[in-house]
Amino acid sequence: MPQTHTSPVDALRDGYHAESYWPGDYLTGAALHLNTLGILNRPITDHDRTVTETTLTGLRDTDLDVTDVFPFGTVWALLSTGALRGGPDLDTQLADWRRWEETDHYGEPLTFLPSLPPVLLLDVDGVVNASTPGWSAPPRKGYASDSTREYALRWAPALIDRIRSLHKSGLVEVRWCTTWCAYADQLERLWALPTLGRAFTDDINGHTAALAKLTAARHVLTAGRRLIWADDSEVPLYGEVHDELIEGGRALLIRPKASTGLQPEHLDQIEVFARKATSDG
């Protein structure tokens, strides 16, 4: 009978010690525990186990640690493949775990959860979906629906490729922060993206959505993560909230022109910020 846990933190914590049942297999151990909680978005497959076991077998004759192969550890390996969905709740639990880790309960460091990458809170309309997205190539068009109607979307394929690459490489954790959050599974299928986190899950618009987006941005910083926020209308350009978010250099705020959305220079800024965040720790 699988052991039950009160939170993903407890499950991940046990996943670290799961090498006693799955020798050397940190990823599969943690993933299987998470799967028993029902918080994975897909089951762990034989392919997952094979890749992990093969990788770790290759490490036995080297001085490398598993974190050298999975740069942000087990949690990021799960997040980057879409097996685990990020979000505010997980941020809070991981922050709690970090505080727990510092007490050194087991007399050894928990090496498989180093610093996680910046969170990219990503709006859709006016950011990815734009009337004239550019990128030196014709846009593509597709459709997605909310609870009332179907909408036509236009985007630059190269932009989607950059977003996907940034997330899968581990430079950033992309998280939907948009009025499309409740329907983001359609966007992930349309754009061939892995399952991404949601800043919120309710079907909201207007002032309610604006407040939810700002709350999400603040939460990322409160949880100890670095923040990248791309939104064509809600990102503050100046004022008290702007100064609050960028204090200490832990946030990059991008407010693209709604008609064109994110452009190559914006993605370059994101990559530079993320790489610096990684090197700074």
C-alpha positions in Angstrom: 0.0 0.0 0.0 1.6 3.3 -1.0 2.4 5.6 1.8 0.2 8.7 2.0 1.5 12.2 2.4 0.0 15.4 3.5 1.7 17.5 0.8 3.9 17.3 -2.3 6.8 18.4 0.0 6.4 15.3 2.0 6.2 13.2 -1.1 9.3 14.8 -2.6 11.2 14.5 0.6 10.5 10.8 0.6 11.3 10.6 -3.0 14.9 11.7 -2.2 15.2 8.7 0.1 13.4 6.4 -2.3 16.8 5.2 -3.5 16.4 2.6 -0.7 13.6 1.1 -2.8 14.7 2.3 -6.3 18.5 2.3 -6.0 20.0 5.5 -7.4 16.8 6.5 -9.1 15.9 9.9 -7.5 13.7 11.0 -10.4 11.6 7.9 -10.5 11.4 7.7 -6.7 10.1 11.2 -6.3 7.9 10.9 -9.3 6.2 7.7 -8.2 5.5 9.3 -4.8 4.0 12.3 -6.5 2.0 10.0 -8.7 0.4 8.4 -5.6 -0.8 11.8 -4.6 -2.5 12.3 -7.9 -0.7 15.6 -8.6 1.2 14.5 -11.6 -0.4 15.4 -14.9 0.6 12.1 -16.5 1.8 8.7 -15.1 5.5 7.9 -15.0 6.2 5.6 -17.9 8.7 2.8 -18.5 10.5 5.2 -20.8 10.9 7.7 -17.9 12.4 5.0 -15.8 14.7 3.7 -18.5 16.0 7.2 -19.3 16.6 8.0 -15.6 18.2 4.6 -14.8 20.5 4.8 -17.9 21.6 8.3 -17.0 22.3 7.5 -13.4 24.1 4.3 -14.4 26.4 6.4 -16.6 27.1 8.7 -13.6 28.5 5.9 -11.4 31.9 6.0 -13.0 32.2 9.8 -12.9 32.4 12.5 -10.3 29.2 14.0 -11.5 26.1 14.3 -9.4 22.5 13.9 -10.6 22.1 17.7 -10.5 24.8 18.0 -13.1 22.6 16.1 -15.5 19.3 17.5 -14.4 20.5 21.1 -13.8 17.7 22.1 -11.5 17.2 18.7 -9.8 14.4 16.3 -9.7 11.7 18.9 -9.3 12.8 20.7 -12.4 13.1 17.4 -14.3 9.5 16.9 -13.6 8.4 20.5 -14.3 10.3 20.8 -17.6 8.7 17.7 -19.1 5.2 18.7 -18.0 4.9 15.7 -15.7 4.5 18.1 -12.7 2.5 21.3 -13.0 4.0 24.3 -11.3 2.0 27.0 -9.5 1.7 29.1 -6.4 0.9 26.2 -4.1 4.0 24.3 -5.2 6.1 27.4 -4.8 4.9 27.8 -1.2 5.5 24.1 -0.4 9.0 24.3 -1.9 9.8 27.4 0.1 8.7 25.5 3.2 10.9 22.6 2.3 13.9 24.9 1.9 13.4 26.2 5.4 13.0 22.6 6.6 16.2 21.6 4.7 18.2 24.3 6.4 17.7 22.6 9.7 19.6 19.6 8.4 17.2 17.0 9.7 19.0 14.1 8.0 22.5 15.3 8.7 23.2 15.7 5.0 22.3 18.2 2.2 19.3 17.5 0.0 21.4 17.9 -3.2 18.7 17.2 -5.7 16.8 20.5 -5.2 19.2 23.3 -6.0 17.8 26.7 -6.9 14.9 26.7 -9.3 14.9 29.0 -12.3 13.0 32.2 -12.7 9.2 32.0 -13.2 8.0 33.5 -16.5 4.4 34.6 -16.0 3.1 34.6 -19.5 0.0 36.5 -20.7 -1.5 35.4 -24.1 -3.5 38.1 -25.8 -1.3 40.9 -26.9 1.8 38.9 -25.9 1.7 35.6 -27.8 -1.5 36.1 -29.7 -1.0 39.3 -31.7 -2.5 40.7 -34.9 0.9 41.4 -36.5 3.5 39.3 -34.6 6.3 39.7 -37.1 9.5 37.7 -36.4 10.4 37.9 -40.1 8.0 35.2 -41.1 4.3 34.8 -41.8 2.2 34.2 -38.7 0.2 31.1 -38.1 -3.5 30.9 -37.2 -5.5 28.6 -35.0 -8.5 28.5 -32.8 -9.3 28.1 -29.1 -12.5 28.4 -27.1 -13.6 29.6 -23.7 -17.0 28.9 -22.1 -18.9 31.2 -24.5 -17.2 31.2 -28.0 -14.4 30.3 -30.3 -11.5 32.7 -30.9 -9.0 33.0 -33.8 -5.4 33.3 -32.6 -2.4 34.5 -34.5 1.2 33.9 -33.5 4.8 33.7 -34.7 6.0 30.1 -34.8 9.5 31.3 -33.9 8.2 32.9 -30.7 6.6 29.6 -29.6 9.8 27.8 -30.4 11.8 30.2 -28.2 9.3 29.9 -25.3 9.3 26.1 -25.5 13.1 26.0 -25.6 13.5 28.3 -22.7 11.2 26.1 -20.6 12.6 22.7 -21.6 16.2 23.9 -21.2 15.5 24.8 -17.6 16.4 28.5 -18.0 12.9 29.5 -17.0 9.7 27.9 -15.7 6.9 29.2 -17.9 3.6 29.7 -16.1 0.4 30.9 -17.7 -0.8 34.2 -16.2 -3.7 35.0 -18.5 -7.5 35.0 -18.8 -6.9 31.8 -20.7 -5.7 30.0 -17.6 -8.9 28.0 -17.3 -8.5 26.9 -20.9 -4.8 26.7 -21.2 -4.8 23.0 -22.1 -6.1 24.1 -25.5 -3.1 26.4 -26.0 -0.7 23.7 -25.0 -2.1 21.4 -27.6 -2.3 24.1 -30.3 1.4 25.2 -29.7 2.8 21.8 -28.8 3.9 23.0 -25.4 4.4 20.8 -22.3 1.9 21.1 -19.5 2.7 24.4 -17.8 1.7 25.8 -14.5 -1.2 28.2 -14.0 -0.9 31.3 -11.9 -4.6 30.8 -11.2 -7.3 28.4 -12.4 -10.5 30.4 -12.3 -12.3 31.7 -15.4 -11.9 35.4 -14.7 -11.6 38.6 -16.6 -11.4 42.4 -16.1 -10.4 43.8 -12.7 -10.6 40.4 -11.0 -8.0 39.0 -13.5 -5.8 42.1 -13.1 -5.7 41.6 -9.3 -5.0 37.9 -9.7 -2.1 38.6 -12.1 -0.5 41.0 -9.7 -1.0 38.6 -6.8 0.7 35.9 -8.8 3.7 38.2 -9.5 4.0 39.0 -5.8 3.7 35.4 -4.8 6.6 34.4 -7.1 8.9 36.8 -5.3 7.5 36.0 -1.8 8.3 32.3 -2.5 11.9 33.2 -3.1 11.8 32.8 -6.9 13.0 35.4 -9.5 10.2 36.8 -11.6 9.8 37.5 -15.3 6.4 39.0 -16.1 5.2 39.5 -19.7 1.8 41.2 -20.1 0.7 43.9 -22.5 -1.5 45.7 -20.1 -1.0 44.7 -16.4 2.8 45.0 -16.1 3.5 48.4 -14.4 5.9 50.7 -16.1 6.4 53.0 -13.2 5.0 53.8 -9.7 5.0 52.1 -6.4 4.0 48.7 -7.6 6.7 48.8 -10.3 9.4 49.8 -7.8 8.1 47.1 -5.4 8.4 44.3 -7.9 11.9 45.2 -9.3 13.5 45.9 -5.9 16.7 44.0 -5.5 16.9 43.2 -9.2 14.9 40.0 -8.8 12.3 40.8 -11.5 12.2 41.5 -15.2 9.1 43.3 -16.3 8.1 43.3 -20.0 5.1 45.1 -21.5 5.1 44.5 -25.2 3.0 46.4 -27.8 -0.3 44.5 -28.0 -0.4 44.5 -31.8 2.9 42.8 -32.1 3.4 40.9 -28.8 6.7 39.6 -27.7 9.6 40.2 -30.1 13.0 38.7 -30.5 14.6 41.4 -28.4 12.2 40.6 -25.5 13.2 36.9 -25.6 16.9 37.9 -25.6 16.2 40.0 -22.5 14.5 37.1 -20.8 17.4 34.7 -21.6 20.0 37.2 -20.4 18.1 37.7 -17.1 17.6 34.0 -16.6 21.2 33.1 -17.3 22.3 35.8 -14.8 19.8 34.5 -12.2 21.3 31.0 -12.7 24.9 32.1 -12.2 24.0 34.3 -9.2 22.1 31.4 -7.5 
